[in-house]
Amino acid sequence: MTTLKQTPSQTVGPYFAYGLVPEQYNFDLKSLFTASAADREVPGEHVAIVGNVFDAEGKPVNDALIEIAQADANGRYVQSAQEARESGFRGFARCGTGTDPKLRFIFDTVKPGATADDSAPHLDVIVLMRGMLLHTYTRIYFEDETEANAKDTVLQSVSSERRHTLIAKREAGASAKPGSSGTIYRFDIHLRGPNETVFFDL
């Protein structure tokens, strides 16, 4: 009788580092996507999104993988791989938390524009990590987009007590890492606990 073993989707790792961000972890493979969603020449306000993923005990997770997807500064999504290559705006990036000394994810991108009248500038986020059989979805909004945030139908559907867990805080000071933008937005993801980030059921 054949004994069936666990599949990669059941064990959830360590395939993220090998398969999705090998360059970040110094493996001799090319990453399809990096932590940069936009080249420096792309129009718009260049920003860095910086944060940690915290577990139920408030400890930073060292093996999470974060993916972001977004519109460009004009609120337009990339329509093809060719467009992404020609424009330098990919609209998608991924970053693991295992190689940063502070176990952070750091994304270089441009601040997105609103995609509709009832939508505020935001980034869509996917969180994956060891032991998590189903990845989670959330969003990042910006604290300095108060008027637009008040009209965003998705953000306003979240209870006022928990809405703050989706808001990135603008920080002053030096860039998060050499070569990244001087404008930093801090966004931490809490998997459990009193500050648990709002996750969406998609």
C-alpha positions in Angstrom: 0.0 0.0 0.0 1.3 3.4 -1.0 1.7 6.0 1.8 0.7 9.4 0.6 2.9 12.3 1.9 2.1 15.9 2.5 2.1 18.2 -0.6 3.7 21.6 -0.7 0.4 23.3 -0.1 -0.1 21.4 3.1 3.3 22.0 4.6 3.5 25.6 3.4 7.2 26.0 3.2 10.1 26.5 2.8 9.0 27.0 -0.8 8.4 30.7 -0.6 12.1 31.6 -0.4 13.3 29.1 -3.0 10.5 29.6 -5.5 9.2 33.1 -5.1 12.0 35.4 -3.9 15.2 33.4 -4.5 17.4 36.5 -5.2 16.4 38.1 -1.9 17.6 34.9 -0.1 20.8 34.7 -2.2 19.8 31.6 -4.1 21.2 31.1 -7.6 17.9 31.7 -9.3 16.2 34.7 -10.7 13.2 36.2 -9.0 10.2 36.8 -11.2 9.2 39.7 -9.0 11.2 41.7 -6.4 10.3 44.2 -3.7 10.1 47.0 -6.2 6.8 47.7 -7.9 8.1 50.7 -9.9 11.4 51.8 -11.4 12.8 55.2 -10.3 11.8 56.8 -13.6 8.1 56.1 -13.1 6.0 59.2 -12.6 4.4 59.8 -9.2 5.3 60.2 -5.6 7.9 57.5 -4.8 7.4 55.9 -1.5 8.6 53.0 0.7 6.1 50.8 2.5 7.7 49.3 5.6 6.4 47.0 8.3 6.6 43.8 10.3 4.2 40.9 10.5 3.5 40.1 14.1 2.2 36.8 15.5 -0.3 36.4 18.3 2.4 37.0 21.0 3.5 40.3 19.3 6.7 38.8 18.0 7.9 39.6 14.4 7.5 36.7 12.0 10.7 35.8 10.3 9.3 33.7 7.4 6.3 35.6 6.1 5.9 36.5 2.4 4.0 39.7 1.5 2.7 40.5 -2.0 1.3 43.8 -3.0 -0.7 44.8 -6.1 -1.7 48.3 -7.0 -2.6 50.9 -9.6 -0.2 53.6 -10.8 -0.2 57.2 -9.7 -3.1 57.9 -12.1 -5.2 55.1 -10.7 -4.6 52.8 -13.7 -3.7 49.1 -13.4 -1.0 47.5 -15.7 -2.7 45.7 -18.6 0.1 43.5 -19.8 3.6 42.2 -19.2 4.8 44.2 -22.2 3.3 47.4 -20.7 5.1 46.7 -17.4 8.4 46.2 -19.2 8.0 49.4 -21.3 6.7 51.7 -18.5 8.8 50.4 -15.6 5.7 50.1 -13.5 4.9 46.5 -12.6 2.1 47.2 -10.1 3.1 44.0 -8.2 5.9 43.2 -5.8 6.7 40.6 -3.2 9.1 40.5 -0.2 10.0 38.0 2.4 10.7 39.0 6.0 13.6 36.6 6.6 16.6 38.6 5.4 16.0 42.0 6.9 17.8 42.5 10.3 14.6 43.8 11.8 12.5 41.1 10.0 10.6 43.8 8.0 9.1 43.8 4.5 10.2 46.9 2.6 8.6 47.8 -0.7 9.7 50.5 -3.2 6.8 51.9 -5.3 4.8 54.9 -6.2 1.8 56.1 -4.2 -1.3 54.8 -6.1 -4.0 57.0 -7.4 -7.7 56.4 -6.8 -9.2 53.9 -9.2 -12.8 55.2 -9.0 -14.7 58.0 -7.4 -15.7 55.8 -4.5 -12.2 54.4 -4.0 -9.3 55.8 -2.1 -5.6 55.2 -3.0 -4.7 51.8 -1.7 -2.6 48.7 -2.1 -4.0 45.2 -2.1 -2.0 42.8 0.1 -1.6 39.1 0.3 0.0 37.5 3.4 1.6 34.0 3.2 3.7 32.2 5.8 4.7 28.8 7.2 1.8 27.1 8.9 -0.8 29.2 7.2 -2.7 26.9 4.8 -4.8 29.6 3.3 -3.2 33.0 2.5 -5.0 36.1 3.8 -6.0 39.3 2.0 -5.9 42.9 3.3 -5.4 46.4 2.1 -3.2 49.4 2.8 -4.7 52.9 2.9 -2.8 56.1 3.6 -3.4 58.4 6.6 -2.9 61.6 4.6 -5.8 60.7 2.3 -8.5 61.5 4.8 -11.1 62.8 2.3 -10.7 60.0 -0.1 -10.7 57.4 2.7 -14.1 58.7 3.9 -15.6 57.9 0.5 -14.0 54.5 0.0 -16.7 51.9 0.1 -14.5 49.0 1.2 -12.8 51.0 4.0 -16.1 52.3 5.2 -17.6 48.8 5.3 -15.1 48.0 8.2 -16.2 48.9 11.7 -14.8 52.3 12.9 -13.1 50.5 15.8 -10.9 48.4 13.5 -10.5 50.7 10.5 -7.2 52.1 11.8 -5.6 48.6 11.2 -5.7 49.3 7.5 -4.1 52.8 7.6 -0.4 53.3 6.9 1.3 56.0 8.9 3.5 58.5 7.1 6.9 58.8 8.7 9.5 61.5 8.3 13.2 60.8 8.1 15.7 58.8 6.2 14.9 56.1 3.8 14.3 52.5 5.0 17.3 51.2 3.1 19.9 52.5 0.7 18.4 53.5 -2.7 14.8 53.5 -1.4 12.5 56.5 -1.3 12.7 59.2 1.4 9.0 59.0 2.0 8.1 56.2 4.3 4.7 54.7 5.2 4.7 52.4 8.1 2.2 49.5 8.0 2.4 46.6 10.4 0.3 43.4 10.0 -1.0 41.8 13.2 -2.1 38.2 12.6 -3.9 37.9 16.0 -4.4 39.8 19.2 -6.0 43.2 20.1 -4.5 45.0 17.1 -5.4 42.2 14.6 -5.4 43.6 11.1 -8.6 43.4 9.2 -8.5 40.6 6.6 -11.0 40.2 3.8 -12.9 37.1 2.9 -12.4 36.8 -0.9 
